Amino acid sequence: MLMVTKIIDLNKETVTTEFKVTEDCIFVKDNNFTESGIIENAAQSCSAIVGQDFFAADDLEGEGNSVIGFISGIKRANIFLLPRTGDTLTTKAKLLSNYSSGNFSICTMECKIYTEKELVADCILNFLIQEV
């Protein structure tokens, strides 16, 4: 399930995304977006930064390649509140380090998730992103 509704801004070092929490989301329990959903939102948002290198600039639908990503480590994860259904999350991530070689990339990213102006979570995640 996609945990990003819209990419607001994307460049080689940062990304800002939005995600509207809906009742039918698999990460909603008792009208709250769960902790695992928050981490998945962070992961999918972060992966856009490095993942874009695996696609041609004019491939706006992402049909030219198949890419798979894994969270290889969680260095820090602070969750301050659980958003409610109907909330829109704004997720801001930045690339801290990246090693790319051929068809894979290993990277570390910092991510902050907000609802309105309230901080939902902040985390630092390690990823392995690979073209398949």
N, C-alpha and C positions, 0 to 999 in steps of 0.2 A: 504494500500500500504506500502511495506517495505521501510524504509528510511535508511537502512543499507545495503551496498553492501558486505562488508567484515569485519570480526572481526580480527583485527591485533594482539591484546593482550588482555587477560582477566584473572583476578585473583579475589580474594575475596574482594578487595578494589578498583580496578581501571579497566577501559576498554579503549581501543583505537579502533575506527572503521573508516571505509571509506564509503563514499557514493558518487556515480557519479550522478550528476544532469543531467537528460535527458529531452528532449522536451516533452515526453509523461507523465511526472510526474504531478500528479494532483495539486501540489503546485507550478507549474511554471506559471507565467503570464508575458507576454511581454519579454520572454527569461530570466527572473529573477526568482530565487528561493525565494519564499515569506517568510515573517516573520513567518507565521504559519508553514510552512515547516521546517524552522530552528528550531523552538521549538519542532516539532514532531521528527526531527532527533535527537535532544538532548534527548528527552524522550525515544525513542527506544534504543539509545545507553546506556543510564543510566540503563534502566531496565535489561540489560544483567547481570549486577553485581549481583543484588539480585535474579533475575529470575533464574539464574543457580542453585540455591539451590533447586528448585522444580523439577529438572531433574536428572536422573541417569547419572553418568560420561560417560558411553558408549552410551548414547542416543544422538548421534551427529545430528540427524535430528529433535529432539524435538518432537517425536511422542508419548512419554510415558505419558505425562501430558498435561492438558489444563490450561494455565495461562492467566489471564487478568490483565492489569495494568491501573491505572488512575493517571493523574496528579491531586493531591489533593490541590496543591498550588504552586504558582510561587512567590518565595521570592525576586528574582532579575532576570531581563532579560535585557541585554544591547545588542542591535543589531547594529553593526557598518557598515555593508555593506551587500548588497544582491548579492549572488553569481550568476553567469551566467550559462546558459545551457552549458554542457561540462566540467564545473569545477568539481573537486573531492574534497570533504570535508573530513577533518580529524577531528574526534571528540574525545576528551579526557575527561573522566569523572572519578570522584572519590567519593567514599562513605564517607559522613560526619557523619551520624548517622543511626542506624537501630534498629528497634524493631520487632522481629519475634515471632509469636505464632501460632503453628500448621500450618494451611493452608494459612496464610496471613503474610504480612510484611509491615510495615510502615517505610519509610526511607526518608532521605534528601541527595541530591547529588549535587555536583558542576560540571559544565560542561563548556568546552571551545571548540569552533569550529573554525577551520582554513581552509583557502584555500591557497595552497602553504605555505608561511610563514606569511600570513596576517590574523589577528584575525577578524573573522566574527562576533562572538557573545560569550558572557559569561553569565551564568545563574546559579541560585540555585533553584532547584525544589524539591518539596515534592511529594511522590508517595505512593499509596496503591497498592500493588501487591498481588493477591489472586489466589490460585489454585481453579479451578472450576470442 
